[in-house]
């Protein structure tokens, strides 16, 4: 008996359905299958095949898309074990289970997130796996490693740890030179509600991709898409929750003076202005929901104009609550000093 011989072999048919088709050499040994037996079954024409080094597909014929991802994660975990005493997968603060910290990212992750603009799992020549930067891992076969100093919290999709949509999108864009493909992916991310435009731009900035002209052009289209969707929701909010009809998309100026601000909606009788905050880190986006931390917002507040700022995310996820915020601001106007006269022009 040696260290590779299991004390109590477990037959393969006792495996759960989800884990029966792809196993590592280590897992096979735990089930009483020796390396020689596995090699014999993986001969040409045999019932098994080696899909990646040390990872076996326990049926003939092509692997399914999810089997390829499962194999990629198992390969990653097996390589991590080789570099650690006792063969344990390193503990993870973001993930765990049989895969350690590894998670699917890039185009494969977008396919799991059901991006229609992403290729199918079977059509992918490469599968990107996100791992900590400190791990010394080498890709093999169709597996390519993407390294990061800090890993995001994965989302489990069909049992597979998957990078959040915005992070997966940035990792996919990093490998794409087709401007139309990048544009389609970015616009779908916002249009289908996979993530916010601001989070996409944040990840692209973190990955230093905003210096690429085709990415910048796609980001401009992404922001335009996000604003158009937010404006449609704003119209629905005003009319669906019986708010007074405002003046839409106007500029506010002091008489004979410079521009105060361009706002998405303005109620002149109550001196309440509303702005959609669709800014991103690239545009110097702020964090104050009332807009008072921007020069224009501070100036209008000093003049007695109440500024309400809403984000596209809040409009999409809590339209009724945003309507209540606006209604409260309109009602509160009766208790304030009248705002000075401003010139209102179409924007």
Order of alpha helices (4+ residues) and beta strands (2+ residues): beta-alpha-alpha-beta-beta-alpha-beta-alpha-beta-beta-beta-beta-alpha-alpha-alpha-alpha-beta-beta-beta-alpha-beta-alpha-alpha-beta
